[in-house]
Amino acid sequence: MSEPADQPVKPAARPIVLVVDDSPLVHRLLKARLRDEAIELRHANSGKEAMEFVCTSDVATVLLDLGMPDMDGFEVLRALGAKEDATHIPVIVLSGQQDSQDKVMAFALGAMDYITKPFDLAELRARMRSSLRMHRLVRMLSERAQLDGLTALWNRSHFDERLAQLSTTSERNNRPLSLALLDLDHFKSINDNYGHPAGDAALQGAADIISQTARGSDIACRYGGEEFAVIMPETTPDQAMTLCNRIREAIEARDWPAHPDRKITVSIGVAGSEGSCGMPPDQWVAHADAALYKAKENGRNRVIVTPLTNGKPKLAAAS
């Protein structure tokens, strides 16, 4: 399978470890002593700078000083705990204070570990490696919870989450976005005539084609039953039609060992916009579903695209 941007379970080659400390000496020391570790070491000199970095980067572990001006380590821990997509980031506190109350407070706010300065570098390496393993395992479990067990595509939960995010981004930045719903034609007859294993093989084969044909930025999901979805960021309606026709043609051309005399085809409905269209996620799905219904109604094995503008669909294009 090709690997979309949202491709499951592919950790970064070099996980990012963020050092948050207002001491240049600490940054220089860690840069020198951790240079042989398989990590990408990044630096923040303040709590505010750290939070800005976390919001834009995939951080695997934070090494956090408590005693910083303006926004101290406790405030950073609170901010990370309040940020939904940052609660999984392990934090190792590096503190010059041995006060047990500081330790209790740090752990209560979500710190994974606590090391007192001056720290032993061998101990820091060991604890950091443990933290990175924990981050990797948590990420894998989280991703697998959003995978469809049969097809290995993203599941409906992931689809809902990503469509909400990307439709908001498209609206805010006036950027193109397209959504395709794909339905295997006469799928019930495959199960009825050749058995459910043949039906499962058809779903897996179609998922493989969709994943192989999708581009790096596309998000391919199993929407439910014999229906799939592809979210296409930065994609105009015309570009979405081109991609979806490639998917349709590849599925039609596929030979199926369980029924070599029986081809499988797919009908596809697309809702797409070249910029802001005032459309919430449920309306994106509704318009793509209506286009899919037209594709079925007009003979199946075709793509129908509905361009969206200012909250209203235009006349659909068919292919």
TORKOL-4160 file (C-alpha; in steps of 0.2 Angstrom, whole numbers, padded with zeros to 4 digits, m for minus):
319
<pt num="1" X="0000" Y="0000" Z="0000"/>
<pt num="2" X="0005" Y="0018" Z="m0003"/>
<pt num="3" X="0007" Y="0029" Z="0013"/>
<pt num="4" X="m0004" Y="0044" Z="0015"/>
<pt num="5" X="0000" Y="0057" Z="0027"/>
<pt num="6" X="m0011" Y="0049" Z="0039"/>
<pt num="7" X="m0004" Y="0032" Z="0036"/>
<pt num="8" X="m0006" Y="0022" Z="0052"/>
<pt num="9" X="0008" Y="0016" Z="0063"/>
<pt num="10" X="0024" Y="0024" Z="0055"/>
<pt num="11" X="0034" Y="0032" Z="0069"/>
<pt num="12" X="0046" Y="0046" Z="0065"/>
<pt num="13" X="0064" Y="0040" Z="0061"/>
<pt num="14" X="0071" Y="0051" Z="0074"/>
<pt num="15" X="0059" Y="0056" Z="0088"/>
<pt num="16" X="0059" Y="0074" Z="0094"/>
<pt num="17" X="0065" Y="0077" Z="0111"/>
<pt num="18" X="0061" Y="0095" Z="0117"/>
<pt num="19" X="0073" Y="0103" Z="0130"/>
<pt num="20" X="0064" Y="0117" Z="0139"/>
<pt num="21" X="0076" Y="0127" Z="0150"/>
<pt num="22" X="0081" Y="0145" Z="0152"/>
<pt num="23" X="0099" Y="0140" Z="0155"/>
<pt num="24" X="0110" Y="0140" Z="0139"/>
<pt num="25" X="0122" Y="0129" Z="0149"/>
<pt num="26" X="0109" Y="0115" Z="0151"/>
<pt num="27" X="0106" Y="0116" Z="0132"/>
<pt num="28" X="0124" Y="0115" Z="0128"/>
<pt num="29" X="0127" Y="0101" Z="0140"/>
<pt num="30" X="0112" Y="0091" Z="0133"/>
<pt num="31" X="0116" Y="0094" Z="0115"/>
<pt num="32" X="0134" Y="0087" Z="0118"/>
<pt num="33" X="0130" Y="0073" Z="0129"/>
<pt num="34" X="0115" Y="0067" Z="0119"/>
<pt num="35" X="0122" Y="0069" Z="0102"/>
<pt num="36" X="0124" Y="0050" Z="0100"/>
<pt num="37" X="0106" Y="0046" Z="0104"/>
<pt num="38" X="0094" Y="0042" Z="0090"/>
<pt num="39" X="0084" Y="0058" Z="0093"/>
<pt num="40" X="0081" Y="0075" Z="0086"/>
<pt num="41" X="0085" Y="0087" Z="0100"/>
<pt num="42" X="0076" Y="0103" Z="0099"/>
<pt num="43" X="0077" Y="0118" Z="0111"/>
<pt num="44" X="0065" Y="0131" Z="0120"/>
<pt num="45" X="0071" Y="0144" Z="0131"/>
<pt num="46" X="0054" Y="0148" Z="0139"/>
<pt num="47" X="0038" Y="0140" Z="0143"/>
<pt num="48" X="0029" Y="0150" Z="0130"/>
<pt num="49" X="0042" Y="0145" Z="0117"/>
<pt num="50" X="0039" Y="0127" Z="0122"/>
<pt num="51" X="0020" Y="0128" Z="0120"/>
<pt num="52" X="0022" Y="0136" Z="0103"/>
<pt num="53" X="0034" Y="0122" Z="0097"/>
<pt num="54" X="0022" Y="0109" Z="0104"/>
<pt num="55" X="0008" Y="0116" Z="0094"/>
<pt num="56" X="0017" Y="0114" Z="0077"/>
<pt num="57" X="0028" Y="0099" Z="0080"/>
<pt num="58" X="0027" Y="0081" Z="0084"/>
<pt num="59" X="0036" Y="0080" Z="0100"/>
<pt num="60" X="0039" Y="0063" Z="0108"/>
<pt num="61" X="0047" Y="0068" Z="0125"/>
<pt num="62" X="0049" Y="0085" Z="0134"/>
<pt num="63" X="0063" Y="0088" Z="0146"/>
<pt num="64" X="0056" Y="0102" Z="0157"/>
<pt num="65" X="0064" Y="0114" Z="0169"/>
<pt num="66" X="0053" Y="0120" Z="0183"/>
<pt num="67" X="0061" Y="0136" Z="0188"/>
<pt num="68" X="0059" Y="0147" Z="0173"/>
<pt num="69" X="0053" Y="0166" Z="0173"/>
<pt num="70" X="0036" Y="0171" Z="0166"/>
<pt num="71" X="0029" Y="0154" Z="0163"/>
<pt num="72" X="0037" Y="0141" Z="0174"/>
<pt num="73" X="0037" Y="0122" Z="0172"/>
<pt num="74" X="0021" Y="0119" Z="0182"/>
<pt num="75" X="0012" Y="0131" Z="0171"/>
<pt num="76" X="0019" Y="0122" Z="0156"/>
<pt num="77" X="0013" Y="0105" Z="0163"/>
<pt num="78" X="m0005" Y="0113" Z="0166"/>
<pt num="79" X="m0005" Y="0120" Z="0148"/>
<pt num="80" X="0000" Y="0103" Z="0141"/>
<pt num="81" X="m0013" Y="0094" Z="0151"/>
<pt num="82" X="m0026" Y="0106" Z="0144"/>
<pt num="83" X="m0021" Y="0103" Z="0126"/>
<pt num="84" X="m0030" Y="0088" Z="0120"/>
<pt num="85" X="m0018" Y="0082" Z="0107"/>
<pt num="86" X="m0003" Y="0085" Z="0119"/>
<pt num="87" X="m0009" Y="0075" Z="0134"/>
<pt num="88" X="0000" Y="0059" Z="0128"/>
<pt num="89" X="0018" Y="0068" Z="0127"/>
<pt num="90" X="0029" Y="0061" Z="0141"/>
<pt num="91" X="0037" Y="0075" Z="0152"/>
<pt num="92" X="0053" Y="0072" Z="0162"/>
<pt num="93" X="0055" Y="0086" Z="0174"/>
<pt num="94" X="0073" Y="0092" Z="0177"/>
<pt num="95" X="0074" Y="0102" Z="0193"/>
<pt num="96" X="0086" Y="0110" Z="0205"/>
<pt num="97" X="0074" Y="0108" Z="0219"/>
<pt num="98" X="0073" Y="0092" Z="0229"/>
<pt num="99" X="0057" Y="0098" Z="0238"/>
<pt num="100" X="0045" Y="0083" Z="0239"/>
<pt num="101" X="0030" Y="0095" Z="0237"/>
<pt num="102" X="0037" Y="0100" Z="0220"/>
<pt num="103" X="0038" Y="0082" Z="0215"/>
<pt num="104" X="0021" Y="0078" Z="0221"/>
<pt num="105" X="0014" Y="0094" Z="0212"/>
<pt num="106" X="0024" Y="0089" Z="0196"/>
<pt num="107" X="0017" Y="0071" Z="0196"/>
<pt num="108" X="m0001" Y="0077" Z="0199"/>
<pt num="109" X="0000" Y="0089" Z="0184"/>
<pt num="110" X="0005" Y="0074" Z="0173"/>
<pt num="111" X="0024" Y="0073" Z="0173"/>
<pt num="112" X="0030" Y="0055" Z="0169"/>
<pt num="113" X="0047" Y="0057" Z="0178"/>
<pt num="114" X="0057" Y="0068" Z="0190"/>
<pt num="115" X="0076" Y="0070" Z="0190"/>
<pt num="116" X="0085" Y="0082" Z="0201"/>
<pt num="117" X="0099" Y="0093" Z="0195"/>
<pt num="118" X="0114" Y="0091" Z="0194"/>
<pt num="119" X="0109" Y="0075" Z="0185"/>
<pt num="120" X="0118" Y="0059" Z="0180"/>
<pt num="121" X="0119" Y="0058" Z="0161"/>
<pt num="122" X="0118" Y="0039" Z="0161"/>
<pt num="123" X="0102" Y="0040" Z="0172"/>
<pt num="124" X="0095" Y="0053" Z="0161"/>
<pt num="125" X="0098" Y="0043" Z="0145"/>
<pt num="126" X="0090" Y="0028" Z="0153"/>
<pt num="127" X="0074" Y="0037" Z="0158"/>
<pt num="128" X="0073" Y="0046" Z="0142"/>
<pt num="129" X="0074" Y="0030" Z="0132"/>
<pt num="130" X="0060" Y="0023" Z="0143"/>
<pt num="131" X="0050" Y="0039" Z="0140"/>
<pt num="132" X="0052" Y="0037" Z="0121"/>
<pt num="133" X="0047" Y="0019" Z="0122"/>
<pt num="134" X="0031" Y="0023" Z="0131"/>
<pt num="135" X="0027" Y="0037" Z="0119"/>
<pt num="136" X="0029" Y="0025" Z="0104"/>
<pt num="137" X="0018" Y="0012" Z="0112"/>
<pt num="138" X="0004" Y="0024" Z="0117"/>
<pt num="139" X="0004" Y="0031" Z="0099"/>
<pt num="140" X="0003" Y="0013" Z="0092"/>
<pt num="141" X="m0012" Y="0009" Z="0103"/>
<pt num="142" X="m0020" Y="0025" Z="0099"/>
<pt num="143" X="m0018" Y="0023" Z="0080"/>
<pt num="144" X="m0024" Y="0005" Z="0080"/>
<pt num="145" X="m0040" Y="0010" Z="0090"/>
<pt num="146" X="m0044" Y="0020" Z="0074"/>
<pt num="147" X="m0040" Y="0007" Z="0061"/>
<pt num="148" X="m0053" Y="m0004" Z="0053"/>
<pt num="149" X="m0048" Y="m0022" Z="0057"/>
<pt num="150" X="m0053" Y="m0029" Z="0040"/>
<pt num="151" X="m0046" Y="m0017" Z="0028"/>
<pt num="152" X="m0032" Y="m0008" Z="0038"/>
<pt num="153" X="m0039" Y="0009" Z="0032"/>
<pt num="154" X="m0043" Y="0022" Z="0045"/>
<pt num="155" X="m0061" Y="0019" Z="0053"/>
<pt num="156" X="m0076" Y="0030" Z="0054"/>
<pt num="157" X="m0070" Y="0038" Z="0071"/>
<pt num="158" X="m0054" Y="0044" Z="0062"/>
<pt num="159" X="m0064" Y="0050" Z="0047"/>
<pt num="160" X="m0076" Y="0060" Z="0058"/>
<pt num="161" X="m0061" Y="0068" Z="0067"/>
<pt num="162" X="m0051" Y="0072" Z="0052"/>
<pt num="163" X="m0065" Y="0079" Z="0041"/>
<pt num="164" X="m0070" Y="0091" Z="0056"/>
<pt num="165" X="m0052" Y="0097" Z="0057"/>
<pt num="166" X="m0049" Y="0099" Z="0038"/>
<pt num="167" X="m0065" Y="0107" Z="0034"/>
<pt num="168" X="m0062" Y="0120" Z="0048"/>
<pt num="169" X="m0044" Y="0123" Z="0040"/>
<pt num="170" X="m0051" Y="0124" Z="0023"/>
<pt num="171" X="m0064" Y="0137" Z="0029"/>
<pt num="172" X="m0052" Y="0147" Z="0039"/>
<pt num="173" X="m0038" Y="0148" Z="0026"/>
<pt num="174" X="m0050" Y="0148" Z="0010"/>
<pt num="175" X="m0041" Y="0133" Z="0003"/>
<pt num="176" X="m0048" Y="0119" Z="m0008"/>
<pt num="177" X="m0055" Y="0103" Z="m0001"/>
<pt num="178" X="m0064" Y="0088" Z="m0008"/>
<pt num="179" X="m0073" Y="0073" Z="0000"/>
<pt num="180" X="m0077" Y="0057" Z="m0010"/>
<pt num="181" X="m0089" Y="0043" Z="m0004"/>
<pt num="182" X="m0086" Y="0026" Z="m0013"/>
<pt num="183" X="m0098" Y="0012" Z="m0014"/>
<pt num="184" X="m0095" Y="m0005" Z="m0022"/>
<pt num="185" X="m0109" Y="m0009" Z="m0034"/>
<pt num="186" X="m0120" Y="m0024" Z="m0031"/>
<pt num="187" X="m0109" Y="m0030" Z="m0016"/>
<pt num="188" X="m0123" Y="m0040" Z="m0008"/>
<pt num="189" X="m0123" Y="m0052" Z="m0023"/>
<pt num="190" X="m0104" Y="m0055" Z="m0020"/>
<pt num="191" X="m0108" Y="m0062" Z="m0003"/>
<pt num="192" X="m0124" Y="m0071" Z="m0009"/>
<pt num="193" X="m0116" Y="m0079" Z="m0024"/>
<pt num="194" X="m0098" Y="m0082" Z="m0018"/>
<pt num="195" X="m0099" Y="m0082" Z="0001"/>
<pt num="196" X="m0093" Y="m0069" Z="0014"/>
<pt num="197" X="m0075" Y="m0074" Z="0012"/>
<pt num="198" X="m0076" Y="m0068" Z="m0006"/>
<pt num="199" X="m0085" Y="m0052" Z="0000"/>
<pt num="200" X="m0071" Y="m0049" Z="0013"/>
<pt num="201" X="m0058" Y="m0051" Z="m0001"/>
<pt num="202" X="m0067" Y="m0039" Z="m0012"/>
<pt num="203" X="m0067" Y="m0026" Z="0002"/>
<pt num="204" X="m0048" Y="m0029" Z="0006"/>
<pt num="205" X="m0044" Y="m0028" Z="m0013"/>
<pt num="206" X="m0054" Y="m0012" Z="m0015"/>
<pt num="207" X="m0045" Y="m0004" Z="0000"/>
<pt num="208" X="m0028" Y="m0009" Z="m0007"/>
<pt num="209" X="m0032" Y="0000" Z="m0023"/>
<pt num="210" X="m0039" Y="0015" Z="m0014"/>
<pt num="211" X="m0023" Y="0016" Z="m0003"/>
<pt num="212" X="m0011" Y="0013" Z="m0018"/>
<pt num="213" X="m0020" Y="0026" Z="m0029"/>
<pt num="214" X="m0022" Y="0040" Z="m0015"/>
<pt num="215" X="m0009" Y="0053" Z="m0014"/>
<pt num="216" X="0002" Y="0057" Z="0001"/>
<pt num="217" X="m0010" Y="0070" Z="0008"/>
<pt num="218" X="m0026" Y="0060" Z="0006"/>
<pt num="219" X="m0035" Y="0051" Z="0020"/>
<pt num="220" X="m0043" Y="0035" Z="0015"/>
<pt num="221" X="m0055" Y="0027" Z="0027"/>
<pt num="222" X="m0068" Y="0013" Z="0028"/>
<pt num="223" X="m0084" Y="0023" Z="0030"/>
<pt num="224" X="m0095" Y="0007" Z="0034"/>
<pt num="225" X="m0100" Y="m0009" Z="0026"/>
<pt num="226" X="m0095" Y="m0009" Z="0008"/>
<pt num="227" X="m0093" Y="0010" Z="0008"/>
<pt num="228" X="m0076" Y="0020" Z="0008"/>
<pt num="229" X="m0072" Y="0038" Z="0010"/>
<pt num="230" X="m0057" Y="0048" Z="0004"/>
<pt num="231" X="m0053" Y="0066" Z="0011"/>
<pt num="232" X="m0043" Y="0076" Z="m0001"/>
<pt num="233" X="m0035" Y="0092" Z="0006"/>
<pt num="234" X="m0029" Y="0105" Z="m0006"/>
<pt num="235" X="m0039" Y="0097" Z="m0019"/>
<pt num="236" X="m0051" Y="0105" Z="m0031"/>
<pt num="237" X="m0067" Y="0096" Z="m0038"/>
<pt num="238" X="m0059" Y="0094" Z="m0055"/>
<pt num="239" X="m0043" Y="0086" Z="m0047"/>
<pt num="240" X="m0054" Y="0075" Z="m0036"/>
<pt num="241" X="m0063" Y="0069" Z="m0051"/>
<pt num="242" X="m0047" Y="0064" Z="m0060"/>
<pt num="243" X="m0041" Y="0055" Z="m0044"/>
<pt num="244" X="m0057" Y="0046" Z="m0041"/>
<pt num="245" X="m0058" Y="0040" Z="m0059"/>
<pt num="246" X="m0041" Y="0032" Z="m0057"/>
<pt num="247" X="m0048" Y="0023" Z="m0042"/>
<pt num="248" X="m0064" Y="0018" Z="m0052"/>
<pt num="249" X="m0054" Y="0011" Z="m0067"/>
<pt num="250" X="m0042" Y="0002" Z="m0056"/>
<pt num="251" X="m0056" Y="m0007" Z="m0047"/>
<pt num="252" X="m0065" Y="m0011" Z="m0063"/>
<pt num="253" X="m0049" Y="m0018" Z="m0071"/>
<pt num="254" X="m0045" Y="m0030" Z="m0055"/>
<pt num="255" X="m0046" Y="m0049" Z="m0057"/>
<pt num="256" X="m0054" Y="m0058" Z="m0042"/>
<pt num="257" X="m0048" Y="m0076" Z="m0039"/>
<pt num="258" X="m0064" Y="m0080" Z="m0030"/>
<pt num="259" X="m0074" Y="m0075" Z="m0045"/>
<pt num="260" X="m0064" Y="m0073" Z="m0061"/>
<pt num="261" X="m0079" Y="m0071" Z="m0072"/>
<pt num="262" X="m0086" Y="m0057" Z="m0061"/>
<pt num="263" X="m0079" Y="m0040" Z="m0061"/>
<pt num="264" X="m0082" Y="m0027" Z="m0047"/>
<pt num="265" X="m0086" Y="m0009" Z="m0050"/>
<pt num="266" X="m0088" Y="0006" Z="m0039"/>
<pt num="267" X="m0099" Y="0021" Z="m0039"/>
<pt num="268" X="m0091" Y="0037" Z="m0032"/>
<pt num="269" X="m0099" Y="0054" Z="m0026"/>
<pt num="270" X="m0088" Y="0069" Z="m0023"/>
<pt num="271" X="m0092" Y="0085" Z="m0014"/>
<pt num="272" X="m0078" Y="0098" Z="m0017"/>
<pt num="273" X="m0074" Y="0116" Z="m0015"/>
<pt num="274" X="m0060" Y="0128" Z="m0022"/>
<pt num="275" X="m0061" Y="0138" Z="m0006"/>
<pt num="276" X="m0072" Y="0143" Z="0009"/>
<pt num="277" X="m0090" Y="0137" Z="0006"/>
<pt num="278" X="m0098" Y="0139" Z="0023"/>
<pt num="279" X="m0101" Y="0120" Z="0025"/>
<pt num="280" X="m0100" Y="0111" Z="0041"/>
<pt num="281" X="m0094" Y="0093" Z="0041"/>
<pt num="282" X="m0111" Y="0084" Z="0041"/>
<pt num="283" X="m0115" Y="0094" Z="0025"/>
<pt num="284" X="m0100" Y="0089" Z="0017"/>
<pt num="285" X="m0105" Y="0071" Z="0020"/>
<pt num="286" X="m0123" Y="0075" Z="0014"/>
<pt num="287" X="m0118" Y="0082" Z="m0002"/>
<pt num="288" X="m0105" Y="0068" Z="m0006"/>
<pt num="289" X="m0118" Y="0055" Z="m0002"/>
<pt num="290" X="m0131" Y="0064" Z="m0013"/>
<pt num="291" X="m0118" Y="0064" Z="m0027"/>
<pt num="292" X="m0115" Y="0045" Z="m0024"/>
<pt num="293" X="m0134" Y="0042" Z="m0025"/>
<pt num="294" X="m0134" Y="0050" Z="m0042"/>
<pt num="295" X="m0120" Y="0040" Z="m0048"/>
<pt num="296" X="m0130" Y="0024" Z="m0043"/>
<pt num="297" X="m0146" Y="0031" Z="m0050"/>
<pt num="298" X="m0137" Y="0035" Z="m0067"/>
<pt num="299" X="m0130" Y="0017" Z="m0070"/>
<pt num="300" X="m0116" Y="0015" Z="m0057"/>
<pt num="301" X="m0098" Y="0013" Z="m0061"/>
<pt num="302" X="m0096" Y="0032" Z="m0062"/>
<pt num="303" X="m0090" Y="0047" Z="m0053"/>
<pt num="304" X="m0101" Y="0062" Z="m0050"/>
<pt num="305" X="m0094" Y="0078" Z="m0043"/>
<pt num="306" X="m0104" Y="0092" Z="m0034"/>
<pt num="307" X="m0094" Y="0108" Z="m0033"/>
<pt num="308" X="m0099" Y="0118" Z="m0018"/>
<pt num="309" X="m0099" Y="0137" Z="m0016"/>
<pt num="310" X="m0105" Y="0148" Z="m0003"/>
<pt num="311" X="m0114" Y="0134" Z="0006"/>
<pt num="312" X="m0124" Y="0129" Z="m0009"/>
<pt num="313" X="m0120" Y="0114" Z="m0022"/>
<pt num="314" X="m0118" Y="0119" Z="m0040"/>
<pt num="315" X="m0124" Y="0108" Z="m0054"/>
<pt num="316" X="m0115" Y="0091" Z="m0053"/>
<pt num="317" X="m0102" Y="0085" Z="m0065"/>
<pt num="318" X="m0102" Y="0066" Z="m0070"/>
<pt num="319" X="m0089" Y="0055" Z="m0078"/>
